[in-house]
């Protein structure tokens, strides 16, 4: 065998073929829609929370007409209450399936629209501001408890 040759199998191409990209977009789109519905969110809520201009953007992603832009993957992961890295690997095709976990979806089903928006906003914040928001929430809780004791 000539030097420098290998007997290993052929590598997967770095850029998938159009058919494979289309199939991946449809799979991700179907997942986006299923997860959105599982959480009780509307396309309008997603559009507003993620800053899209129209509902068509979300619809096109869910039907697989368009792919999820890389710069929005983490924002989608946050709004859909998914681990960012695992969702990124799923969207890019590195992993075949995305596990959602039933415990988080059960808690999300009980969440109001305002709570879901608050959570999505919190998850988009840098860690420094997340810490400050948690501290402020703790202070509000203390104030509310003190107010409740006053009324009793």
C-alpha positions as CSV (number, residue, x, y, z in Angstrom):
1,X,0.0,0.0,0.0
2,X,1.4,3.4,-0.9
3,X,2.5,5.6,2.0
4,X,0.0,8.2,3.1
5,X,-3.1,6.2,2.1
6,X,-5.6,5.0,4.6
7,X,-7.9,2.0,4.8
8,X,-10.5,3.8,6.9
9,X,-14.0,4.5,5.6
10,X,-14.8,7.6,3.6
11,X,-15.5,10.7,5.7
12,X,-18.8,12.4,5.8
13,X,-18.6,15.6,3.6
14,X,-18.3,18.9,5.5
15,X,-21.2,20.4,3.6
16,X,-24.2,18.1,3.3
17,X,-26.1,17.7,0.1
18,X,-29.2,19.8,-0.6
19,X,-31.5,16.8,0.0
20,X,-29.9,16.2,3.4
21,X,-30.1,19.9,4.4
22,X,-33.8,20.0,3.4
23,X,-34.5,16.9,5.5
24,X,-32.7,18.4,8.5
25,X,-34.6,21.7,8.1
26,X,-37.9,19.8,8.0
27,X,-37.0,17.7,11.1
28,X,-35.9,20.7,13.1
29,X,-39.0,22.6,12.0
30,X,-41.3,19.8,13.1
31,X,-39.6,19.7,16.4
32,X,-39.9,23.5,16.9
33,X,-43.6,23.3,16.2
34,X,-44.2,20.3,18.5
35,X,-42.2,21.9,21.3
36,X,-43.9,25.2,20.9
37,X,-47.3,23.5,21.1
38,X,-46.2,21.4,24.1
39,X,-45.3,24.5,26.0
40,X,-48.6,26.2,25.0
41,X,-47.0,29.0,23.1
42,X,-48.4,30.7,20.0
43,X,-46.5,31.7,16.9
44,X,-47.3,35.3,17.9
45,X,-45.6,34.9,21.3
46,X,-42.5,33.4,19.7
47,X,-42.4,36.1,17.1
48,X,-42.6,38.8,19.8
49,X,-40.2,37.1,22.2
50,X,-37.5,36.5,19.6
51,X,-38.0,39.9,17.8
52,X,-39.1,38.6,14.4
53,X,-41.0,41.0,12.2
54,X,-43.8,38.7,11.1
55,X,-45.4,35.4,11.9
56,X,-44.2,34.1,8.5
57,X,-40.7,33.9,9.9
58,X,-41.8,31.4,12.6
59,X,-44.1,29.6,10.2
60,X,-41.4,29.2,7.6
61,X,-39.0,27.7,10.2
62,X,-41.7,25.3,11.5
63,X,-42.5,24.0,8.0
64,X,-38.8,23.6,7.0
65,X,-39.0,26.3,4.3
66,X,-36.2,28.1,6.0
67,X,-33.4,26.9,8.3
68,X,-32.9,28.2,11.8
69,X,-30.2,30.9,11.7
70,X,-27.2,30.1,13.8
71,X,-27.3,33.5,15.5
72,X,-30.8,32.6,16.9
73,X,-30.3,29.0,18.0
74,X,-29.6,29.9,21.6
75,X,-32.6,32.3,21.8
76,X,-34.8,29.5,20.4
77,X,-33.4,27.1,23.0
78,X,-34.2,29.6,25.8
79,X,-37.8,30.2,24.7
80,X,-38.4,26.5,24.2
81,X,-36.8,25.8,27.6
82,X,-34.1,23.5,26.2
83,X,-30.4,23.1,27.0
84,X,-28.5,25.4,24.6
85,X,-25.7,23.0,23.7
86,X,-27.9,20.0,23.1
87,X,-30.3,22.1,21.0
88,X,-27.4,23.5,18.9
89,X,-26.1,20.0,18.2
90,X,-29.6,18.9,17.2
91,X,-30.1,21.9,14.8
92,X,-26.7,21.4,13.2
93,X,-27.3,17.7,12.7
94,X,-24.6,16.6,15.1
95,X,-27.2,14.6,17.0
96,X,-30.3,12.9,15.5
97,X,-32.8,13.5,18.3
98,X,-33.6,16.1,20.9
99,X,-34.9,14.9,24.3
100,X,-37.2,17.4,26.0
101,X,-37.8,15.9,29.4
102,X,-41.4,15.6,30.6
103,X,-40.8,17.4,34.0
104,X,-39.9,20.7,32.4
105,X,-42.8,20.5,30.0
106,X,-45.3,19.8,32.9
107,X,-44.0,22.8,34.8
108,X,-44.2,24.9,31.6
109,X,-47.8,23.9,31.0
110,X,-48.7,25.6,34.3
111,X,-46.8,28.7,33.5
112,X,-48.7,31.8,32.5
113,X,-47.8,33.9,29.4
114,X,-46.2,36.5,31.6
115,X,-44.1,33.9,33.4
116,X,-42.9,32.4,30.1
117,X,-41.9,35.8,28.8
118,X,-40.1,36.6,32.0
119,X,-38.3,33.3,31.9
120,X,-37.3,33.8,28.3
121,X,-36.0,37.3,29.0
122,X,-34.1,36.1,32.0
123,X,-32.4,33.4,29.9
124,X,-31.3,35.9,27.3
125,X,-29.5,38.0,30.0
126,X,-25.8,37.7,30.6
127,X,-25.0,35.9,33.9
128,X,-24.1,39.2,35.6
129,X,-27.6,40.5,35.1
130,X,-29.2,37.2,35.9
131,X,-27.5,37.3,39.4
132,X,-28.8,40.9,39.9
133,X,-32.3,39.9,38.9
134,X,-32.3,36.9,41.3
135,X,-31.1,39.2,44.1
136,X,-33.9,41.7,43.3
137,X,-36.5,38.9,43.2
138,X,-35.3,37.8,46.7
139,X,-35.7,41.4,47.9
140,X,-39.2,41.6,46.5
141,X,-40.1,38.3,48.1
142,X,-38.9,39.6,51.5
143,X,-41.0,42.8,51.0
144,X,-44.1,40.8,50.1
145,X,-43.7,38.6,53.1
146,X,-43.3,41.6,55.4
147,X,-46.4,43.2,53.9
148,X,-48.4,40.0,54.3
149,X,-47.4,39.8,58.0
150,X,-48.5,43.5,58.5
151,X,-51.9,42.7,57.2
152,X,-52.3,39.6,59.4
